[in-house]
Amino acid sequence: MSLLIIFIIFVLFVAFYSFIINLIKKPKDFPLLFTESLIAYVAGKKEEAIKKMEELVKTNSEFIEGYLYLIDWYQEKGETEKAKKINELLSLRRNLPKDKERVIFKKLAHFLAKDGRYFKAISLLEEIIKSGGKDKDSASLLFTLYLKTENYPQAIEFLNKHGKDLFDKKQLAIFYAELGNRLLPKDKKEAKEYLEKSLKYEENSFYGLLYLGNYYEKEKEYEKAISYWLKLLRDHPQEISFLKDKLANALFSLGRYEELLNIYKEFGSKTKEKEYYLEILEFYEKMENLNEAINVLEKDKDKVPEIYLLLAKGYLTLKDFERANKSLNSYIEIIRREKDKINCPYCQKELKDFTAICFECWQWNVKR
């Protein structure tokens, strides 16, 4: 019986050997040191946090979480090589918990991608996905690297196999749009299919509409190109400046010269940005109808201070120096008033005078 007890004790010792050794090696102040490191980091004392975490992993090299924190913190400091070295050494360890192994490989894949070692990064990311880890960041990077290396068959297979499980419809719309856009020089028919597929996932997909418009522009099917770009502008009127030249080329090819101005007024006016009014002035100048531009600017002059500068430019062109001078003085007066304003830095409410507290958002230490 005594031999049986000794044998059982021996088996238990072997089974828990690594755990016992880890307890012996782990300093008594392990929880305290770890907590102090995190508190220091949250408090903005990052050098102190790193120092404490370094001390912790020196005394307990099996504490993988500590190394992962150090990788991130070194990167924040700009010490990328040091972070990468730790990551590489961790990746060589065996018998790591699966969840930690995935994190280590994921971080290493990002380092490899930044270094241009795309195929090695792809290999690691594929292993992460095969292991069953539904990591959207890793999956997104893997798809990106397929596109970067022009491995379009793998990109297509990846989306078909994992797309719906890992990404929402909005993200899939972007992925299919970009896939189609990059396939255009190689296979226009297949590329168009993926561009159209992007709109099935999200009918107002920014990139799907943009790239389809571009596709039809290259095919000289300008009516279709314009229709897709106008759909895009309904949800993204701020992109009117970006699309202006494309729309101009398409409309001019169709002989519809003045339609661009109406499109610009319809969508550009929704943004009410100063660039819109500058474009309006330039449109009418080209059409030799400066008085109409001035009518538009005079109507909206109190909405954007810079409109007064545009009015001054217009009046100078017409040699109306009196009104040009008046517009310039109005602009200077507005800028001076804005400069003298006292606004709460937290909620932007205008304050009547210097005060220590804003009673709108209840924040203290309110000063210019």
C-alpha positions in Angstrom: 0.0 0.0 0.0 2.8 2.4 0.9 4.4 1.8 -2.6 1.1 2.7 -4.2 0.8 6.0 -2.2 4.4 6.9 -3.2 3.6 6.1 -6.8 0.5 8.3 -6.7 2.5 11.2 -5.1 5.1 10.8 -7.8 2.5 10.9 -10.6 0.9 14.0 -9.1 4.2 15.7 -8.8 5.1 15.0 -12.4 1.7 16.2 -13.5 1.9 19.5 -11.6 5.7 20.0 -11.9 5.5 23.1 -14.2 2.8 24.6 -12.0 4.8 24.1 -8.8 8.0 25.6 -10.4 6.0 28.5 -11.7 4.7 29.2 -8.2 8.2 29.0 -6.8 9.6 31.4 -9.4 6.7 33.8 -9.2 7.5 36.7 -6.8 5.2 37.2 -3.9 4.4 40.7 -5.1 3.5 39.5 -8.6 -0.2 40.8 -8.4 0.9 44.1 -6.9 3.6 44.7 -9.5 1.3 43.9 -12.4 -1.4 46.2 -11.0 1.1 49.0 -10.4 2.3 48.7 -14.0 -1.3 49.0 -15.4 -2.1 51.9 -13.0 1.0 53.8 -14.1 0.1 53.3 -17.8 -3.4 54.6 -17.3 -2.1 57.5 -15.4 0.1 58.4 -18.4 3.4 57.3 -16.7 4.3 55.0 -19.5 8.0 54.8 -18.8 7.3 53.7 -15.2 4.7 51.2 -16.5 7.2 49.6 -18.9 9.9 49.4 -16.3 7.6 47.6 -13.9 6.3 45.2 -16.6 9.9 44.5 -17.6 10.8 43.7 -14.0 7.7 41.4 -13.8 8.6 39.3 -16.9 12.2 39.0 -15.8 11.1 37.2 -12.7 8.4 35.3 -14.3 9.2 34.5 -18.0 6.0 32.4 -18.4 3.8 35.4 -18.0 2.9 35.8 -21.7 0.4 38.6 -21.0 3.2 40.8 -19.7 5.2 40.4 -23.0 2.0 41.3 -25.0 1.6 44.5 -23.1 5.3 45.3 -23.6 4.9 44.8 -27.4 2.1 47.3 -27.6 3.8 49.8 -25.3 7.1 49.7 -27.2 5.2 50.3 -30.4 3.6 53.3 -28.9 7.0 54.6 -27.9 8.2 54.1 -31.5 10.6 51.3 -30.5 9.3 49.0 -33.2 12.4 46.8 -33.4 12.3 46.0 -29.7 8.6 45.2 -29.9 9.2 43.0 -33.0 12.0 41.1 -31.3 9.9 40.2 -28.3 7.1 39.1 -30.7 9.5 36.9 -32.7 10.9 35.2 -29.6 7.4 34.6 -28.3 6.4 33.0 -31.6 9.2 30.4 -31.1 7.7 29.1 -27.9 6.0 25.8 -27.8 2.9 24.6 -26.0 1.4 28.1 -25.7 -2.3 28.4 -25.0 -4.2 28.6 -28.3 -5.7 32.0 -27.5 -2.3 33.5 -26.7 -0.7 31.8 -29.8 -3.3 33.5 -32.0 -2.6 36.9 -30.5 1.2 36.4 -30.9 0.9 35.3 -34.5 -1.5 38.1 -35.3 0.9 40.7 -34.0 3.8 39.1 -35.8 1.8 39.1 -39.1 1.3 42.9 -38.8 5.1 43.3 -38.3 5.8 41.1 -41.3 3.3 43.0 -43.5 4.9 46.3 -42.5 8.3 44.9 -43.5 7.0 43.9 -46.9 7.2 40.2 -46.0 3.8 39.6 -47.4 3.8 35.9 -48.1 5.1 35.0 -44.6 2.4 37.2 -43.1 -0.2 35.6 -45.3 0.9 32.1 -44.1 0.5 33.1 -40.5 -2.8 34.7 -41.0 -4.1 31.7 -42.9 -3.2 29.5 -39.9 -5.1 31.9 -37.6 -8.2 31.6 -39.7 -7.8 27.8 -40.0 -7.6 27.5 -36.3 -11.1 28.7 -36.0 -10.4 32.1 -34.5 -13.0 34.5 -35.8 -10.7 37.5 -35.8 -12.0 40.2 -38.1 -8.7 42.2 -37.9 -6.7 39.2 -39.0 -9.2 38.3 -41.7 -9.2 41.9 -43.0 -5.4 42.0 -43.2 -5.3 38.6 -44.9 -7.7 39.8 -47.6 -5.8 43.0 -48.0 -2.5 41.1 -48.5 -4.2 38.9 -51.1 -5.0 42.1 -53.0 -1.6 43.6 -52.4 0.1 40.5 -53.9 -2.5 40.3 -56.7 -3.5 36.9 -55.6 -7.1 37.4 -56.7 -8.1 33.7 -56.9 -7.3 33.4 -53.2 -9.0 36.6 -52.4 -12.2 35.4 -54.2 -12.0 32.0 -52.5 -11.5 33.6 -49.1 -14.6 35.9 -49.5 -16.7 33.0 -50.7 -15.7 30.8 -47.9 -15.4 33.2 -44.9 -16.9 36.5 -45.9 -20.4 36.1 -44.5 -19.2 34.6 -41.3 -16.6 37.3 -40.5 -17.9 40.5 -42.0 -21.0 42.6 -42.0 -22.7 43.6 -45.3 -21.2 47.1 -45.3 -17.6 45.7 -45.1 -18.4 43.0 -47.7 -19.6 45.7 -50.0 -16.3 47.6 -49.7 -14.3 44.4 -50.2 -16.1 43.3 -53.3 -15.9 46.8 -54.7 -12.2 47.0 -54.2 -11.7 43.5 -55.6 -13.6 44.4 -58.7 -11.7 47.7 -59.1 -8.4 45.9 -59.0 -9.5 43.2 -61.4 -10.5 45.8 -64.1 -7.2 45.8 -65.9 -7.2 42.0 -66.0 -10.8 40.9 -66.7 -13.4 43.7 -67.2 -16.3 41.3 -67.3 -15.5 39.5 -64.0 -14.5 42.9 -62.4 -17.9 44.3 -63.3 -19.6 41.3 -61.7 -17.9 42.0 -58.4 -18.6 45.7 -58.6 -22.3 45.0 -59.0 -22.1 42.4 -56.3 -20.9 45.1 -53.9 -24.2 46.9 -54.4 -26.2 43.8 -53.5 -24.7 43.9 -50.1 -25.2 47.7 -49.7 -27.1 49.5 -52.5 -25.6 52.9 -51.5 -22.0 51.6 -51.2 -19.7 54.6 -51.7 -16.9 52.6 -53.4 -19.3 50.4 -55.4 -21.1 53.4 -56.9 -17.8 55.3 -57.5 -16.0 52.4 -59.2 -19.0 51.4 -61.3 -19.2 55.0 -62.5 -15.5 54.9 -63.3 -16.0 51.6 -65.2 -18.7 53.1 -67.4 -16.7 56.2 -67.9 -13.8 54.2 -69.4 -16.4 52.3 -71.5 -17.6 55.7 -72.8 -21.1 54.9 -71.5 -21.4 58.4 -69.9 -25.1 58.2 -69.1 -24.6 55.2 -66.9 -21.4 56.7 -65.4 -23.3 59.9 -64.5 -26.2 57.9 -63.0 -23.9 56.0 -60.6 -22.1 59.2 -59.5 -25.3 61.0 -58.9 -26.5 58.1 -56.7 -23.3 58.5 -54.8 -23.8 62.2 -54.3 -27.3 61.8 -52.8 -25.6 60.2 -49.7 -22.3 62.0 -50.0 -22.9 65.5 -51.3 -19.5 66.6 -49.8 -17.8 64.6 -52.6 -19.1 67.0 -55.2 -15.7 68.7 -55.5 -14.0 65.4 -56.0 -16.5 64.3 -58.7 -16.8 67.7 -60.4 -14.1 67.0 -63.1 -15.5 63.5 -63.8 -19.0 64.8 -64.2 -17.8 67.7 -66.3 -15.9 65.3 -68.7 -19.0 63.0 -69.0 -21.5 65.9 -69.5 -19.3 67.7 -72.0 -18.9 64.5 -74.0 -22.7 64.4 -74.2 -22.9 68.1 -75.1 -24.8 69.0 -71.9 -22.6 71.9 -70.9 -24.7 73.8 -68.4 -26.1 70.8 -66.6 -23.0 70.6 -64.4 -23.8 73.9 -62.8 -27.3 72.7 -61.8 -25.8 69.5 -60.4 -23.3 71.4 -58.5 -25.9 73.8 -57.0 -28.1 70.9 -56.1 -25.5 68.8 -54.2 -22.8 71.4 -53.4 -25.3 73.6 -51.7 -26.1 70.8 -49.2 -22.6 71.1 -47.8 -22.5 74.9 -47.5 -18.7 74.8 -47.4 -16.6 77.7 -48.6 -15.3 75.6 -51.4 -18.8 75.4 -52.8 -19.1 79.2 -53.2 -15.6 79.4 -54.7 -16.7 76.9 -57.3 -19.9 78.8 -58.0 -17.9 81.9 -58.6 -15.5 80.1 -61.0 -18.4 78.5 -62.9 -20.1 81.8 -63.6 -16.8 83.4 -64.4 -16.2 80.8 -67.1 -19.7 81.4 -68.4 -19.1 85.1 -68.4 -22.0 85.7 -66.1 -20.3 87.2 -63.0 -23.4 89.1 -61.9 -25.3 85.9 -61.4 -22.5 84.6 -59.2 -22.6 87.8 -57.1 -26.4 87.3 -56.7 -25.8 83.8 -55.2 -23.0 85.0 -53.0 -24.9 88.1 -51.7 -27.8 85.8 -50.8 -25.6 83.5 -48.6 -23.0 86.0 -47.5 -23.8 85.7 -43.8 -23.4 81.9 -43.8 -19.6 81.6 -44.4 -17.2 84.5 -43.7 -15.1 83.7 -46.7 -18.0 84.6 -49.0 -17.2 88.2 -48.4 -13.7 87.6 -49.8 -15.2 86.0 -52.9 -17.6 88.9 -53.2 -14.6 91.3 -53.1 -12.9 89.3 -55.8 -16.1 89.4 -58.0 -16.5 93.2 -57.5 -12.9 93.8 -58.2 -13.2 91.9 -61.5 -16.2 94.1 -62.3 -14.2 97.2 -61.3 -16.7 98.0 -58.6 -14.1 99.1 -56.1 -16.6 100.6 -53.6 -18.5 97.3 -53.1 -15.2 95.4 -53.1 -13.9 97.6 -50.3 -17.2 97.2 -48.4 -17.0 93.4 -48.6 -13.4 93.3 -47.4 -14.3 95.5 -44.4 -17.2 93.2 -43.6 -14.9 90.2 -43.6 -12.4 91.9 -41.3 -15.1 92.9 -38.9 -16.4 89.3 -38.7 -13.0 87.9 -38.1 -12.3 90.5 -35.3 -15.6 89.6 -33.6 -14.8 85.9 -33.8 -11.4 86.5 -32.3 -12.9 88.4 -29.3 -15.4 85.7 -28.5 -14.9 83.6 -25.4 -16.1 80.0 -25.9 -16.2 77.1 -23.5 -13.5 74.7 -24.7 -15.7 71.7 -23.8 -19.2 72.5 -25.3 -18.2 75.5 -27.4 -21.0 77.7 -25.8 -20.2 81.4 -26.0 -19.5 82.8 -22.6 -20.3 86.4 -21.7 -17.1 86.9 -19.7 -14.2 85.1 -18.2 -15.4 82.5 -15.8 -14.1 79.4 -14.0 -17.1 77.3 -14.7 -19.4 76.7 -17.7 -23.0 76.3 -16.5 -24.0 74.7 -19.8 -21.8 71.6 -19.6 -20.7 72.0 -15.9 -17.0 71.8 -16.7 -14.5 73.7 -14.5 -11.3 75.5 -15.4 -12.9 77.2 -18.4 -10.4 79.6 -20.1 -9.3 80.6 -23.5 
